[in-house]
Amino acid sequence: MTHEMAHPLVTQLRFARSEFLRCLDGVTDEEARHRFEPMNSISWMVGHLANQENTYWVLMAQGKQIAPQLYPLVGYGKPASTPPLAEMWAAWREVTQTADVYLDALTTDMLQTHFEWRGKPLPESAGTLLLRNIYHYWFHTGEAYAVRQMLGHTGLPDFVGDMRTAVYRPEIKNEKQDENATANRQ
């Protein structure tokens, strides 16, 4: 499956990612490491979102661990940090590229499954985790936008931007879903 044929929710995640990138265009390392307490630093936000995608779509979905340094540094509930922006972007790029291998193959059936963590199924399905990931991007895009305003940045982009890459489209059903729908109607 290609990015163009990805599940509609994966398309929405990619749009949320692109808006996060757009929000942070031009931010320097010094600016990204500045922290207006109690808010997080921008560099922390980049690493934090990479950590979530690494946990969901790389570790749990694919059984790989490519960025173990992220959780202690930017994981949920960990002490505040101001890591180097270049390191966080490098981790984010590596994680999202690896996550896309799984995300490109997602089907509606797969979204209804539950990952296992420490020998037990998670209470949230893969689909709910995908929604959580999308919403998490939007949360931190807003937070980053506020930080940029506090840094005195002007001429910031308006959000939500160009929707041409994230227009509504119905789910593409596979043959098994069509068979199940036919069987249910009979």
C-alpha positions as CSV (number, residue, x, y, z in Angstrom):
1,M,0.0,0.0,0.0
2,T,1.3,3.5,-0.7
3,H,0.8,6.8,1.1
4,E,-2.0,7.6,-1.4
5,M,-3.9,4.4,-0.5
6,A,-3.4,4.7,3.2
7,H,-6.3,4.3,5.6
8,P,-8.1,7.7,5.9
9,L,-7.1,8.0,9.6
10,V,-3.4,7.5,8.6
11,T,-3.9,10.4,6.1
12,Q,-5.2,12.5,9.0
13,L,-2.1,11.6,11.1
14,R,0.1,12.7,8.2
15,F,-1.7,15.9,7.9
16,A,-1.4,16.6,11.7
17,R,2.3,15.9,11.4
18,S,2.7,18.3,8.4
19,E,0.9,21.0,10.4
20,F,3.2,20.4,13.3
21,L,6.2,20.8,11.0
22,R,4.7,23.9,9.4
23,C,4.2,25.4,12.9
24,L,7.9,24.9,13.8
25,D,9.4,26.0,10.5
26,G,12.3,28.4,11.2
27,V,12.6,27.8,14.9
28,T,16.2,27.8,16.1
29,D,17.8,25.5,18.6
30,E,18.0,28.3,21.2
31,E,14.3,29.1,20.7
32,A,13.3,25.5,20.8
33,R,15.1,24.9,24.1
34,H,13.6,28.0,25.8
35,R,11.0,27.0,28.4
36,F,8.2,29.2,29.5
37,E,7.2,27.3,32.7
38,P,5.0,25.4,33.2
39,M,4.8,24.8,29.4
40,N,7.2,22.4,27.7
41,S,10.0,23.5,25.4
42,I,9.5,23.0,21.7
43,S,12.4,20.6,21.4
44,W,10.8,18.5,24.1
45,M,7.5,18.5,22.1
46,V,9.3,17.2,19.0
47,G,10.9,14.4,21.0
48,H,7.7,13.7,22.9
49,L,5.7,13.1,19.8
50,A,8.5,11.0,18.4
51,N,8.4,8.9,21.6
52,Q,4.6,8.3,21.3
53,E,4.9,7.2,17.7
54,N,7.9,5.0,18.6
55,T,6.0,3.4,21.3
56,Y,2.8,2.8,19.3
57,W,3.8,2.2,15.7
58,V,7.4,0.9,16.1
59,L,7.7,-0.9,19.4
60,M,4.2,-2.3,20.0
61,A,3.2,-2.7,16.3
62,Q,6.4,-3.9,14.9
63,G,8.3,-5.2,17.9
64,K,11.3,-2.9,17.2
65,Q,13.0,-0.4,19.4
66,I,14.8,2.3,17.5
67,A,14.8,5.2,19.9
68,P,15.1,4.0,23.5
69,Q,16.7,7.3,24.5
70,L,13.4,9.2,24.1
71,Y,11.3,7.8,26.9
72,P,13.6,8.8,29.8
73,L,14.2,12.2,28.2
74,V,10.7,13.2,26.9
75,G,8.3,10.5,28.0
76,Y,5.0,11.2,29.7
77,G,5.4,12.0,33.4
78,K,9.2,12.4,33.1
79,P,10.9,15.6,34.4
80,A,10.9,18.6,32.1
81,S,13.9,18.8,29.7
82,T,15.2,21.0,26.9
83,P,17.0,18.6,24.6
84,P,18.9,19.7,21.5
85,L,16.5,20.4,18.7
86,A,18.6,18.7,16.0
87,E,18.7,15.5,18.0
88,M,14.9,15.5,18.5
89,W,14.2,16.1,14.8
90,A,16.6,13.3,13.8
91,A,14.8,11.0,16.2
92,W,11.4,12.2,14.9
93,R,12.4,11.6,11.3
94,E,13.7,8.1,12.0
95,V,10.7,7.1,14.1
96,T,8.1,8.5,11.6
97,Q,9.8,6.8,8.7
98,T,9.8,3.5,10.5
99,A,6.3,4.0,11.8
100,D,5.1,4.6,8.2
101,V,6.0,1.0,7.3
102,Y,3.3,-0.2,9.7
103,L,0.9,2.7,9.1
104,D,0.9,2.2,5.3
105,A,-0.3,-1.4,5.8
106,L,-3.2,-0.6,8.3
107,T,-6.6,-1.8,7.5
108,T,-9.9,-1.3,9.3
109,D,-9.7,-4.8,10.7
110,M,-6.2,-4.1,12.1
111,L,-7.5,-0.9,13.7
112,Q,-9.9,-2.9,15.8
113,T,-7.1,-5.1,17.3
114,H,-5.3,-4.5,20.6
115,F,-1.5,-4.4,21.0
116,E,-0.1,-6.4,23.9
117,W,2.1,-4.7,26.5
118,R,3.9,-6.6,29.2
119,G,1.8,-9.7,28.3
120,K,-1.6,-8.1,28.5
121,P,-3.7,-6.5,25.7
122,L,-4.0,-2.7,25.9
123,P,-7.5,-1.4,26.7
124,E,-7.4,0.9,23.7
125,S,-7.5,-0.5,20.2
126,A,-5.0,0.4,17.5
127,G,-7.6,2.7,16.0
128,T,-8.1,4.5,19.3
129,L,-4.4,4.9,19.7
130,L,-4.2,6.3,16.2
131,L,-6.9,8.9,17.1
132,R,-5.0,9.7,20.4
133,N,-1.8,10.2,18.3
134,I,-3.6,12.6,15.9
135,Y,-5.2,14.6,18.7
136,H,-1.8,14.7,20.5
137,Y,-0.2,16.3,17.5
138,W,-2.9,19.0,17.5
139,F,-2.5,19.6,21.2
140,H,1.3,20.2,20.9
141,T,0.9,22.2,17.7
142,G,-1.2,24.6,19.7
143,E,1.3,24.6,22.5
144,A,4.2,25.2,20.2
145,Y,2.3,28.0,18.5
146,A,1.8,29.7,21.9
147,V,5.5,29.3,22.7
148,R,6.4,30.9,19.4
149,Q,4.1,33.8,20.2
150,M,5.7,34.2,23.6
151,L,9.1,34.2,21.9
152,G,7.9,37.3,20.0
153,H,7.6,35.5,16.6
154,T,5.3,37.3,14.2
155,G,3.9,36.4,10.8
156,L,3.1,32.9,12.0
157,P,1.0,30.7,9.8
158,D,-2.7,30.3,10.3
159,F,-4.0,26.9,11.4
160,V,-5.6,24.7,10.1
161,G,-3.8,25.1,6.7
162,D,-4.3,23.8,3.2
163,M,-6.6,20.8,3.5
164,R,-6.0,19.4,0.0
165,T,-3.9,16.6,1.4
166,A,-6.4,15.7,4.1
167,V,-9.8,16.0,2.4
168,Y,-12.5,13.7,3.5
169,R,-12.6,10.4,1.6
170,P,-14.5,7.3,2.5
171,E,-12.7,4.2,3.7
172,I,-11.5,1.9,1.0
173,K,-13.0,-1.5,1.8
174,N,-11.1,-4.7,1.2
175,E,-12.7,-7.9,-0.1
176,K,-13.1,-9.5,3.4
177,Q,-15.0,-6.4,4.6
178,D,-17.3,-6.7,1.5
179,E,-17.9,-10.4,2.2
180,N,-18.7,-9.7,5.9
181,A,-21.1,-6.9,4.9
182,T,-22.9,-9.2,2.4
183,A,-23.1,-12.0,5.0
184,N,-24.6,-9.6,7.6
185,R,-27.3,-8.4,5.2
186,Q,-28.4,-12.0,4.5
